[in-house]
Amino acid sequence: MSPVEALINLLAPHNCLACGDEGKLVCGYCRPDFCPILPPRCYKCKITSGNSLVCVKCRRESPLKHVWVCTYYTGLPKELIHSFKFDGAQAAATMVAGFMQETLPYLDNALIVPVPTATVRLRHRGYDHTCLLARQLSRLLNLPYATALARLGQSRQVGTKRAERLSQLTGAFYPKNTGLVKGAHILLVDDVVTSGATLEEAGRTLKRAGAKTVDAVVFAQK
């Protein structure tokens, strides 16, 4: 959280999205029931899958091994993400990362990598929400963090069909810090997954750069 955001929270604290009490976006009383927890499943076909392993069929077209998803993109979780991305509520990074931590199994050797946001949105928002989220998660998990990807494409992804997303995203990312990526176990971090096209293109880029394994954790799925 930036010093400015911390000052804003002190002078004008957030109200809980669930009960309206002043203090936090999600108060301690409402937190246990805030997110309907998704069962472990393949993120592509939604079939039940232990430890959220991508199923054998879907692995044919996905570079990802596991994709852990906390909840559905609806109701209060959707409001939390909206506050985070569009209302300047950087404090939401702490809340979302906490839910992610509870969804993940124990990881002892992963490199935390955010899926980069298009620069046009960075200019509009003033901060990279996925970087904030990944940094907070790295602190909670005591795992290293690196901005190992950069984004070339600026195409709007919201509302497009999967075929359009795949076309728009081909070559959209390029690797940075390749020395860290080579041979590494990468944990990609993003806030929302729809078709999975963005995660998959990011994963392919990292695999081409030499990553040994690429997993992902996402807060919500549409």
PEKA-V174481 format. One record per helix or strand of 3 or more residues. SS is the DSSP state (2 for helix, 1 for strand). FROM is the first residue (numbers start at 1). TO is the last residue. If there is no record, write none. Layout:
{{SS,FROM,TO} {SS,FROM,TO}}
This chain:
{{2,3,11} {2,28,31} {2,50,52} {2,56,59} {1,66,72} {2,75,86} {2,92,103} {1,110,114} {2,119,125} {2,129,141} {1,149,151} {2,162,169} {1,173,175} {2,178,181} {1,185,193} {2,197,208} {1,213,221}}
